[in-house]
Amino acid sequence: MVIGELIKINNMYQFSLSSFVKLFKRALETKPQASSTEEKLGYLSDTLIKLCFSEVGRSLFKADRLTYSLQFVKGIFPNLIGKMENDGKQESKEW
């Protein structure tokens, strides 16, 4: 949902379903070699995440790339970034 929320940053950031489908097909074309289905799905998922991050990031204004990067990480790995308390300290010790 991170990509869909980019419109909140700038109205020009609208990405179609067909552009995502193209990225999905590119991820499938990598055909990772794996011994199990779960391992293969993990490789495909990682490939899709990398493709989405790089392709969408390239289309953004330079000023918005850091914001996008942080929101992308927060959306994909929500446990890495803890909620901020009022005084600016984080609740999560992983970050």
NORUR-V758307 format. One record per residue. N is the residue number from 1. RES is the residue in three letters. SS is DSSP state (2 for helix, 1 for strand, 0 for the rest). PHI is phi in degrees with one decimal (* if undefined). OMEGA is omega in whole degrees, -180 to 180 (none if undefined). Layout:
n res ss phi omega
N RES SS PHI OMEGA
N RES SS PHI OMEGA
//
This chain:
n res ss phi omega
1 MET 0 * -179
2 VAL 0 -60.5 -178
3 ILE 0 -65.8 179
4 GLY 2 -66.9 -179
5 GLU 2 -88.1 179
6 LEU 2 -64.1 180
7 ILE 2 -62.3 177
8 LYS 2 -69.6 178
9 ILE 0 -79.6 -178
10 ASN 0 -155.1 -178
11 ASN 0 -62.7 -179
12 MET 0 -74.4 -176
13 TYR 0 -87.7 176
14 GLN 0 -124.6 -177
15 PHE 0 -120.4 -175
16 SER 0 -86.8 175
17 LEU 2 -64.0 -179
18 SER 2 -64.8 177
19 SER 2 -68.6 176
20 PHE 2 -67.6 179
21 VAL 2 -62.0 177
22 LYS 2 -62.5 177
23 LEU 2 -65.1 179
24 PHE 2 -62.9 178
25 LYS 2 -64.6 177
26 ARG 2 -62.8 178
27 ALA 2 -65.1 179
28 LEU 2 -66.7 -179
29 GLU 2 -70.5 180
30 THR 0 -67.7 178
31 LYS 0 44.7 -178
32 PRO 0 -67.6 177
33 GLN 0 -88.5 -180
34 ALA 0 -146.9 -178
35 SER 0 -82.4 -179
36 SER 0 -127.6 179
37 THR 2 -64.7 -180
38 GLU 2 -62.9 179
39 GLU 2 -66.4 179
40 LYS 2 -64.7 177
41 LEU 2 -63.8 176
42 GLY 2 -62.8 178
43 TYR 2 -63.6 180
44 LEU 2 -65.0 178
45 SER 2 -63.2 178
46 ASP 2 -61.5 180
47 THR 2 -63.7 179
48 LEU 2 -64.1 178
49 ILE 2 -61.8 180
50 LYS 2 -64.4 179
51 LEU 2 -63.3 180
52 CYS 2 -61.8 -179
53 PHE 2 -60.9 -175
54 SER 2 -72.6 -177
55 GLU 2 -68.5 179
56 VAL 2 -70.7 180
57 GLY 2 -59.9 179
58 ARG 2 -67.8 -176
59 SER 0 -88.5 -178
60 LEU 0 -91.0 171
61 PHE 0 -65.9 -178
62 LYS 2 -56.5 -178
63 ALA 2 -64.8 -176
64 ASP 2 -101.0 -175
65 ARG 2 -68.1 179
66 LEU 2 -67.3 177
67 THR 2 -59.0 178
68 TYR 2 -61.0 -178
69 SER 2 -60.5 179
70 LEU 2 -65.9 178
71 GLN 2 -66.5 178
72 PHE 2 -64.2 179
73 VAL 2 -62.0 179
74 LYS 2 -63.5 -180
75 GLY 2 -74.2 -178
76 ILE 2 -83.0 -178
77 PHE 0 -125.0 -174
78 PRO 2 -63.9 -179
79 ASN 2 -76.7 -180
80 LEU 2 -76.7 -178
81 ILE 0 -115.1 -180
82 GLY 0 -82.3 176
83 LYS 0 -75.1 -179
84 MET 1 -84.6 174
85 GLU 0 -85.2 -178
86 ASN 0 -59.7 -178
87 ASP 0 -88.6 176
88 GLY 0 93.4 178
89 LYS 0 -83.2 -180
90 GLN 1 -92.9 176
91 GLU 0 -81.4 -177
92 SER 0 -82.7 179
93 LYS 0 -91.6 -179
94 GLU 0 -71.7 -175
95 TRP 0 -78.0 none
//
